């Protein structure tokens, strides 16, 4: 269900589903979080996407490559190049080597923000 929210960019519903899972004592897994992060990206809510990654870093499950790529994508859609670069670095520090998707998305956000000279 959270994946459907991601496809439609329905951020509020994705968050509601995560909360319902917690209340039902069904801990959200990485797939659930990643789908919610993708919903935030599709809905242009980069700040909420980053909040979810931080929640993952502080608890379980830990963010994976998909989590970081989705967070970078959320930044890209909002032209937040500084945050995209931050999450690319965080992925590296977290021993989650960024893949070509993460690097390409960061290059795209630099281009959109007019920061191609960096």
N, C-alpha and C positions, 0 to 999 in steps of 0.2 A: 504494500500500500504506500509506503514511503517512496518507493521508486516511482510510482505514478505521480506523486507530488513533485518529484524531481523533474520529470518530463514536462509537467505543466507549470513549474515555477511557483507552486502553491506552498509558500514558506510557512505560513501560519499553521496549516494543516499538518505539515511535516513535523513541526515542533510539538503540536498537540499529540500526534501519534507517539513521538519519543517519550513524552511525559506519561501518556497512558501505559506505555510499556513499563516504565519505572514504577508506576503506581500498582501495576499488576504483578510486581516482583519479577518481571521478565526483563533482565538487563539488556539494553540495546547492544548489539554487536557492531563490529566495524562496518558491516554492510549497511546496517540501519543508519549509523552516523554518516557514512559516506553518501548515502542517498539524501539525507537531510542537508548535508553540505552542498550537494549538487542542486537541490531545490533552491537553496539560498543563492547559488550562482545564477541559476536560471531566472530567479526573481529579482536579480540585481541588488541583493542584500549582502554585500561582502562582509560587513561588520558582524552579522549573525553567523556567517560561515566560519569566520575566524574564531568567534566565541565557541563554536562547536569543536574546532580543532584544539583549542585550549582546554576545553573540558576533557577531551580525550587524552591530552598530555598529562593531566592531573589525576586521571583515574584509569579505568579500563573501559574499553580496549584502547591500546595505544594507536596513534595515527599510523597509517601505512602510506605507501606511495600514492594510492588512490586518494586518500584524505588530503595529502598535500597538493596533489594535482588539482583537485576540486577547489581547494582554497585559493590556489593561484588563479584558477579560472574565474572565480568570483571576483578577484581583484582586477583581472583583465577586463571583465565586462563593465567595470566601474572606472577604468583607467587609473587605478591606484597602484602605480608602478613601484612605489616604495614598499608597500605591503607585499606585493608580489615577490619582490626581491628578498624581503624578510623571510617569507615562507619557503622560498627556494633554499636559502641558507639554513633555515630550521630543519628542513628535510635532510640536508647534508649532515648537520650536527646530530640529528636523531638517528643516524645510520640508516636512513631511508634514501638511498641514492636516487636523486631525481632522474627521471628518464627523459626521453626526447619530447614527450608531451609537456612536461613541466618546463623544460628549457625553451621550447617553441612558444609556449604560452607567455613566458616572461618576455621573450623577444617581441611578441605581439603587443603586449601592454606597453613596452617601451615605445614602440612605433606609434600606437594610438595616443600616447601621452606626449609625443614629440620629444622623447628622450633618447632618440636613436644614437646620439653621440656618446652616450655612456658606454 
